[in-house]
């Protein structure tokens, strides 16, 4: 994981989760680039990660990622320039654009999945198989909806 300050005030679980995400994302992007794939940013990797097999609208991607439609549109433009996605008219809504992987983009998905497996195996080797399995189990658990801390029970 990226080095994190060890000041207890700065090392909350949310920050640790973000640092873990960055470790995987940086490893993925670095290794894809080393294998000849076009370099992509963290934001662009989120677009690809949230795409449905048949494509996803820009509005839905923005909702899933938690950013503006404009930000997603800009990221998809750069992914399209790299030949990984294309924008198509949405059959369900003429006002919307559908983001779809190109043939090149579809070829990168198995490579990315294989790299995630390798990164997970490396993490288990570094921190131990049991802690890695426990981490996976905790992240796979149903956490329920995010709570409203100002209104417990909601």
Residue pairs with C-beta under 8 A, 6 or more apart in sequence:
1 16
1 19
1 20
1 22
1 23
2 19
2 22
2 23
2 26
4 10
4 11
4 15
4 16
4 19
5 11
22 42
23 119
23 123
24 116
24 119
25 42
25 45
26 42
27 115
27 119
28 45
28 112
28 115
28 116
28 119
29 39
29 40
29 41
29 42
29 45
31 115
31 118
32 40
32 108
32 111
32 112
32 115
33 39
35 111
37 108
37 111
38 82
38 83
38 84
40 48
40 79
40 82
40 84
41 75
41 78
43 67
43 71
43 75
44 75
44 78
44 79
46 65
46 75
47 61
47 65
47 72
47 75
47 76
47 79
47 85
47 99
48 79
48 84
48 85
48 101
48 105
48 108
48 109
48 112
50 56
50 61
50 64
50 65
51 61
51 85
51 99
51 100
51 101
54 100
55 88
55 98
55 99
55 100
55 101
56 64
56 98
56 99
57 90
57 93
57 96
57 97
57 98
57 99
58 69
58 72
58 73
58 76
58 96
58 97
58 99
59 69
59 96
61 72
61 76
61 99
62 68
62 69
62 71
62 72
65 72
72 99
73 97
76 85
76 87
76 99
79 85
79 99
79 105
80 86
80 87
83 102
83 104
83 105
84 101
84 102
84 104
84 105
84 108
85 99
85 100
85 101
85 102
85 105
86 99
86 100
86 102
87 97
87 98
87 99
87 100
88 97
88 98
88 100
89 96
89 97
89 98
90 96
90 97
90 98
91 98
101 109
120 132
120 136
123 132
124 132
124 133
147 154
148 154
